[in-house]
Amino acid sequence: RIKGAKAAYNRTLKIAVRNAVEQFIKIPGSPYEIEYRSRKAEREAAAWGKSKGHRHNDAIGYTAKLFLSHLWLVWRDMEGLPVGDPYVIGQNGHIHVKTPAEFGW
């Protein structure tokens, strides 16, 4: 962001998604909690980031993107709109998609 300039995203929506993910990770054994802990442990093992909070925020962001991708896929399917492969397929060697069904949708 640039001081005085309008943000390129909806700040209220971003906070709402972050708050939702914070609640998801508090449910023991939930798929999103497992993804969060996995990402955080991966970053800690690699000594990534400047602090524990930095790694926490990264894991929250990763989990939020995963949740939003699932929401998008399910929503499109419910509306009867075409659903293709997510963008990540074919990028940087990604071949597996974590489907909403794997997360209880």
N, C-alpha and C positions, 0 to 999 in steps of 0.2 A: 504494500500500500504506500501511497504517497500522501504526505500531510496536505490536507486541504482538498484532495481529490476524492471523488466518489469511488468507493470500493467496487471492484469488478464482480462481487458476489453479494448474496443476500446474507448479511451478518446475523439476522434473527434466525433464519433457517439453519445456518451453520451451527449456531449455539444449540438449537433444538436437537439437531442430529447428534452433536457431541454429548448432550445430556442423555439422550436415549441410549447411546453406546455405553456411557458411564453406568447406566442401570443394567444393561445387558451383561456387563462383565462382573456384576455383583451377584449374579445367579450362578451358584456352583454347578459346574458340569454343563452349562449351556454351550452350544457350539461357538458362539461369538466370544465367550469367556476363554475357551480353549484357544481360539485363534489369537486373541489378545495376548495371552500368556506365552504362547509359542513365539509370536513376533517379538515380544519384550525380551524373552530369554535369548533369542537369536541375536538381538542387538547388544545385549549385555555380554554375551560370549565374544562378540567381535570388538568389544570396547568402543562401540559406536556412540557418538554424541558426547555432549559436555557434562551431562548429569543424569541422575535417575529420572528427573522430571522431563528431560529432553527425550529419553527413551520411552517414557510413559506417553508423552504426547504423540510420538511417532506411532506407537502401537495403537493408540486411540484413533489416529487418522487412518491407519491401515484398516482397522476394523470398521470404521465409519464408511470407507469406500466400498468395502465388501458388502456391508448392509445395504448401501444405496444401490449397488449393482443388482443385488437380489430383489430389492423393491422394484427397480425398473423392469427387470425380467418378468416378475409376477404381474405387475400392473399391465404391461403390454399384452401378456397372455390373457388376462382377464378382459381386456378391451377388445380382444380378437385381432390385434395388430400383429404383423410379422415380427418374429424374434430371431435374430441371427446370432452368430457367435459373438461373445464380448470382444472388445478391442484388443485385450491383452493376448488373445490367442494369436500365435505367430510372431509376437513381439518378444525379443530377448529369449527365445527358446521355450516359451510357455506353451504347453500342450494340454494341460489339465485345467478344467474349470471347476471351481467349487460351486456346485449348483445349489439353488435355493432348497431343493428337496433334501439335500444332505444336512441342511440347517433347520429342518422341520417346517418349512413353508408349506 
